[in-house]
Amino acid sequence: GKNNKYAFFPSLGLGWLASNEGFMEDMTAIDQLKFHASYGVTGNSEIDPYKSLATISSGTALIDGGRQATSYVARLANPDLEWEKTNQFDFGFNLNLFKNRLNFDVSYYYKLTTDLLLDSPVPHSTGFSSIIDNIGEVENFGVDFMLNSVNVQSKDFSWNTTFNISHNKNKIVTLDGMQTEIKSGSQIRKVGKSYRTFYMIEFAGINPETGAPQ
């Protein structure tokens, strides 16, 4: 929106190469041990262009028995629309063993996204059902694990393998004001639930008499 064109997104990263310390000199199996941590804020404006502006659409209508050109407001304006912001903290370590033939990379992260860019319901008396707005907060946290191994390394042949796995959980922390849920088609955004949760009629089975679903 025109009232929030710019924002500030700082970040900081720190690392400690523990394997360079004197107390690890006798641990010959360890080639490198590094601990790292970072904190930062990133912005997201990934919505369709001009979503903060009201738009005019045109069409035709049947008036006095003939087709007449018409124009109408197709979307509400929101000049206060601002950046969606994600605050992220992560901590992890890199461990290389046996002349770098076995390498681990493990990280834990926590992300809190505020000012979510979502369609917020408005009273139908406005002539609209929703307006794009900054509403709510959602948190994500999880673990990333990667293992790389050098199984064979010779002049004519090399064989490396990489294995990685990630686990993520997310949850809506708040929505706008007293609102606790927003329904959209077959999905619902509800405080305490995952960001994308299905909201549909529960299947009760087949009617044994007619064979129809119920």
LINRA-V584003 format. One record per backbone hydrogen bond with DSSP energy under -1.0 kcal/mol. NH is the residue of the N-H (numbers start at 0). CO is the residue of the C=O. If there is no record, write none. Layout:
nh:NH co:CO
nh:NH co:CO
//
This chain:
nh:2 co:78
nh:3 co:0
nh:11 co:38
nh:13 co:36
nh:15 co:34
nh:17 co:15
nh:18 co:32
nh:19 co:16
nh:20 co:17
nh:23 co:20
nh:24 co:21
nh:26 co:23
nh:27 co:25
nh:29 co:26
nh:30 co:95
nh:31 co:95
nh:33 co:93
nh:34 co:15
nh:35 co:91
nh:36 co:13
nh:37 co:89
nh:38 co:11
nh:39 co:87
nh:40 co:9
nh:41 co:85
nh:43 co:83
nh:46 co:44
nh:50 co:47
nh:52 co:49
nh:56 co:71
nh:58 co:69
nh:60 co:67
nh:62 co:65
nh:65 co:62
nh:67 co:60
nh:69 co:58
nh:71 co:56
nh:73 co:54
nh:77 co:51
nh:80 co:77
nh:83 co:43
nh:84 co:113
nh:85 co:41
nh:86 co:111
nh:87 co:39
nh:88 co:109
nh:89 co:37
nh:90 co:107
nh:91 co:35
nh:92 co:105
nh:93 co:33
nh:94 co:103
nh:95 co:31
nh:96 co:101
nh:97 co:28
nh:100 co:96
nh:101 co:96
nh:102 co:147
nh:103 co:94
nh:104 co:145
nh:105 co:92
nh:106 co:143
nh:107 co:90
nh:108 co:141
nh:109 co:88
nh:110 co:139
nh:111 co:86
nh:112 co:137
nh:113 co:84
nh:115 co:135
nh:117 co:115
nh:117 co:132
nh:119 co:130
nh:121 co:128
nh:125 co:122
nh:126 co:123
nh:130 co:119
nh:132 co:117
nh:134 co:115
nh:136 co:173
nh:137 co:112
nh:138 co:170
nh:139 co:110
nh:140 co:168
nh:141 co:108
nh:142 co:166
nh:143 co:106
nh:144 co:164
nh:145 co:104
nh:146 co:162
nh:147 co:102
nh:148 co:160
nh:149 co:100
nh:150 co:158
nh:151 co:158
nh:153 co:156
nh:158 co:151
nh:160 co:148
nh:162 co:146
nh:164 co:144
nh:166 co:142
nh:168 co:140
nh:170 co:138
nh:171 co:192
nh:172 co:136
nh:173 co:136
nh:178 co:175
nh:181 co:188
nh:183 co:186
nh:186 co:183
nh:187 co:196
nh:188 co:181
nh:190 co:179
nh:191 co:171
nh:192 co:189
nh:196 co:187
nh:198 co:185
nh:206 co:211
nh:210 co:206
nh:213 co:204
//
